[in-house]
């Protein structure tokens, strides 16, 4: 029995190791190609280890595209969007769960019915609207159009519902006003849900491609994703450089992912199961 | 609050008014932004689908259902719809099966689960642009690694992937499966933890082997999750844009042009907002139907649970 179990365990390990290695092969190929000469990327026979290393590729691309500018733009967009989204979502979630006011349920129903509408359905009128405000090709336009989401309100609300009303009632009797209750009791308790929302918004905005593609036209305002895309179409045959640029674009998200992995996984589980 | 006017109100009414004001104060920041940037555009996408407008100073003109007649008469649109459906067909089932398989493998008590989980999940958080660039190179038809491997194992005439109109969508689907299965694996893993271990213990007592347990306990218990994953995946497939845009640009010819690619091109390259909005409404209708299926399914399982 125990030898049989051992065999099963070994098979399982072999299976898992080979599967995870094959999942990561594209990334490995990306990194080694970024260290080759442009002409050697597709050398035949295939080389899984470059003969000579060319880390200077990373220096070269730094001079070809304003990567720093792209990174700064993306960081700015990501941080501001995430903050606005987080604050307004927490506020609204508190209003929807702990306050009673006329029309609350109708307004919430409006959120619920639009949560299932894909952005691609209304992106055209939204663009016309934002352009009409004179915010086309600006970061503010891009921030405004994705900073208010029903998803965020929904996610935080689900969490706030589980906070007992008695807790707020007790604070009210102790003389705390509504904002005080929000700031001192409900908001700190909502940290797990906030972590989920932050991670979710952060990755979405950082990796967003279509939004910036539609809104940003000036080179100096473009994001990392757009910048890399532009670089790829400009230097189509300089394979090693393209891979080096791609590696650069992945580094920040890899760092965030590896340091907050727990939240990523818990976030998927939470938002996935509750829909 | 304590000015002359509120003096006419009873304390009870006063409290009610205060509650209303406070409630709205909390909701308004999000509500205003959401109304302007989401709710109004959603309504306008319906309005614009029956209008003719090119974005210029010339006013919109009501044209009835002409935009819909237009796009359904357009071979490119019908093609786009077809490509999107074939992409969904090629992507949904493999992603689902692989996600389930990975989750079952990872749900066993072994060391290093976290490392494997990270490896499987990682493609999901990598950006489409970088991922598309590397896969385009892997799929390079003449000397790319994938075709080199295929030639090595004896396929002398491997497909030409993204430059072949019959294979381009297959290539996009493969990348999509690779990229998204880790996400759904996590969803499955969470569901697997929810299955009571007593079920497995009882089955072991009855002498069931691993396969029988998987077949008769795990998979049936996961049916609601499978249904949910299938719905999510299908909706996600109908919204596909980035991956196609960076890998094939909709080509070769129009072979991989999808619904959203069509909407994007109509709206932002030729500025035909009417047909673009009509296309968007078609997308909306598809997603709505899928969502309604989800609701009825959830009701069914909800009933079963109690």
Interface residues (C-beta under 8 A of the other chain):
Chain A: X8 X9 X12 X13 X15 X16 X19 X20 X21 X23 X24 X26 X27 X29 X30 X33 X41 X42 X43 X44 X45 X46 X84 X87 X88 X89 X91 X92 X94 X95 X96 X99 X100 X101 X102 X104 X107 X110 X111 X114 X116 X117 X118 X120 X121 X122 X123 X124 X125 X126 X127 X128 X129 X130 X144 X145 X147 X148 X149 X150 X153 X178 X182 X203 X206 X207 X209 X210 X213 X214 X224 X225 X228 X229 X232 X239 X242 X243 X246 X247 X249 X250 X253 X257 X258 X261 X264 X265 X268 X269 X272 X273 X275
Chain B: X19 X20 X22 X23 X24 X25 X26 X27 X29 X30 X31 X33 X34 X36 X37 X38 X39 X40 X41 X42 X44 X45 X47 X48 X55 X102 X105 X106 X108 X110 X114 X115 X116 X117 X118 X119 X120 X121 X122 X123 X125 X126 X127 X128 X129 X130 X131 X133 X134 X135 X137 X138 X140 X142 X143 X144 X145 X148 X178 X182 X183 X186 X187 X189 X190 X191 X210 X225 X228 X235 X239 X241 X242 X245 X246 X260 X263 X264 X267 X268 X273 X276 X277 X280 X281 X283 X284 X287 X288 X291
